[in-house]
Amino acid sequence: MKWSVWAMILALGISALAIPVGAAPATGGAVVYPIVADPTFNPWHPRAFVESVFPNRVIFNGLTKPGKDLEPSPDLAERWEVSKDGLGWTFFLRKNVKWHDGFDFTADDVKFTYDLVIDPKMAANAAANFRQVKAITVIDKFTVRFTLNTPTASLAAFAGTNAGILPKHAFEGQADPWANDAFNKRAPIGTGAFRVEEYVPGSHVRLVRNDNYFLGRPTIESITFKVLPDPNTQIAQLLTGELTLSIVENPASVKPLQARPELEISTVPQVNFYYLAPNYTNPLFKDKRVRQAMLYALDRRAMIKGFLQGYAREATGMISPALAYYYRSEVKTYEYDRAKARALLAEAGWKPGPDGMLAKDGQRFKFALTFPRVQYFEQLSALVQQYYRAVGIEVTLDGLEFNQFISQRFLTRKFDVVAGWWVTPADPDFFNYLHSSAGTSGFNVPVYANAQMDGFLESGRAASDPAVRAAAYQKFQELVAEELPYVYLWWPFEIRAINKRLSGVPDIGLRDAFQYTHEWRLK
Amino acid sequence: MSGYIARRVGHAGVVLFVVSVLTFVIVNLAPGGPAIMTTMQTTPEQREALRVRLGLDQPLTVQFVKWVWAVMRGDFGRSFNDGRPVMVIIGERLPPTMLLAGAALLCSILIGIPAGVFSATHRYTGYDHVVTFVSFLGVSIPAFWFAIMLILFFSVRLHWLPSSGMATIGAPYSPLDRAIHLLLPTMVLATVSLPQLVRFTRSSVLDVLAKDFVRTARAKGLREPRVLYRHALRNAWIPVVTIVGILVPRLVGGSVITETIFGWPGMGQLAVASAVGRDYPLVMGITVVVAAVVIGANLAVDLAYGWLDPRIHYE
């Protein structure tokens, strides 16, 4: 071929390299963290998925934030008061807080944000947590009142989790805030310890420190969120030092990281429980002895050892021990006991047939276990099938791709028993997850309906006195352990690998720890 | 010639339309819905509000007609799961994929064709066996395993090469930096396309070397290099050009695995993520773009035939 053709090809190749990327050089004091996809810089945007959580927790502040003991602690609100009837919450806001573009933060920003949240047409993220908020009123420049239609003690905690306040002035005159790409997808404006300096889609977001941060200038110079979809690459980069810290999703990856002297592997409890949820509307599962037998029949310790390398704790309820003030361990527990399971099933009228499988009134005890094909649910379901066969229950496996699982089974409640997990804010309020009114309109996956349970959930949510709340939730935990509406399995630990050069990261989940980046230090 | 090209463009339009219809039908048949509506913590009111926002409450034919009408005006709509205009997203992801695909293709051509030619002219020698064996290895190695092995060796162990990304974050732009980041992903991609090019070139050249006119050239007393370069090779290009034409769209469609493992922000990742997330406008946009590239590549290959072989004539 003629040399001119080769030259042309070469020239094309070289010119393709001319796609500019970065800007200023990085100096020391840079923290690098992986995220799995391009973020949306707006915690309320319906498209803000799990990858957006980390950057948004740094860029924005909420009214409150999870304290180091996970109790709601002040963030943009210095303090708050609840009226006697529990229907009025007054937040007294910090003064002298500036947005990243220099404007002053005021109560108007809070009203603007929460007006979006309670507007059903906006379909804001986590709007379900604020359904009791009827109206938001600006009292003065630094005071704002939330009016509720029923008392909701959990408001303080919900207002601190992925609930950043948005600047009203950045959205002035916009018909649809969710279409404001300049803010949501390029250059957001928050009040947080770090602000966005550079965003290259598909590659990284670089935040630099906000010298005017209201809790003091951060020591660290920059935080970079690198887009790394593959977990193997994340591990490799922890090993090379390109990543400063990361959550280790797969417990099997911990070993090679532990061998490295420069990495510190730690675990913290999560506010997260894994469960099997039997459909309460299915007559098979109406009898609580059956549900209790379903938990007795599972060797959870062996399963934790098998899939999770021991990085989880057998659950004794829905409220995680991480919520130290509310968690109660003195409830009915379910050690692995096959004989007890069989005895309970027999009491409920299920007798083994000639093939060893249970039957009652000519009907076999048979159901389908629905699960999403993610994480370790395949192994989990296969094992559950084995454990249940050993006590005479026949299980068929119904595994689906995640999107299909959610839309065709989970949300429509078209299942016999479903396997899943719930991650919740640091609050014991499980109203949306178990109240009879939340069967189809909320997250009450088992479609459970029990008037007594409803009563505890209502009083727990309404009580503003912490001691009264704790008492209500103690009764709640005792009833949950007795009734087992969710056949809870375990509370997984969050495993993190943190480079030893980094200190000051609080011992709470990393998502919450990212709200303390002004305290982090790099050697 | 211009009449030929005009006819081809006409065909292209029809093909693109048919492809759009098929894609639209298939993607809407898939169970599930857009990822923003299928998260665990949405309420029925949220989902309904989103359905209305995304225009999914209208019948399928209406949605499709609206889409076609908008596309005629150059508007491919907004992604459901990202929110930005589809062409903006594709515009961000296409150049990195073209860069990677271009580099892999260039490598394959620059190494593969000479290797194939050499292999053919030194058939059954030790060299030929080595080339054939290495090609066989290249075709057999799974890309994801090879990619991770390369990262473990060159990044983690030797610290010679970066394990992800297109460029060093925060560093000023430099072509050398870009080339260093290109090295590993290109090696992985080229491992797949190189062997095919080598084998095709080899067999094509062997074919031509057996022809009568080559015997004639040798009989005339020409030296071997002249026989090869001036007489034989020209006739061997057509199958090779065909294979390159097939490789181009495959590479542009993006290699999901390579891009995911190396954090390379390209089309492959985008295509899979949009399919999994049932992001209808984005899936349609990607399909149209890739179909256009395939059609364009085919046209270029056909025109190249005309240029390479004077016997082929279009009017």
Interface residues (C-beta under 8 A of the other chain):
Chain A: I9 L12 G13 I14 A16 L17 A18 I19 P20 V21 G22 A23 A24 P25 A26 A30 V32 A37 D38 T40 H45 P46 R47 F49 P120 K121 M122 A123 A124 A126 A127 A128 W178 A179 D181 N184 K185 E198 P201 G202 S203 H204 R206 S222 T224 K226 V227 L228 P229 D230 N232 T233 A236 Q237 L239 T240 E242 E401 N403 Q404 I406 S407 Q408 F410 L411 G420 W422 T440 S441 G442 F443
Chain B: P31 G32 G33 A35 I36 M37 T38 T39 M40 Q41 T42 T43 P44 E45 Q46 R47 A49 L50 R53 R78 N81 D82 G83 R84 E92 R93 P95 P96 M98 L99 G102 A103 L106 I109 I148 I151 L152 S155 V156 H159 P162 S163 S164 G165 M166 A167 T168 I169 G170 A171 P172 Y173 P175 R178 A179 T260 I261 F262 G263 W264 P265 G266 Q269 A273 V276 G277 R278
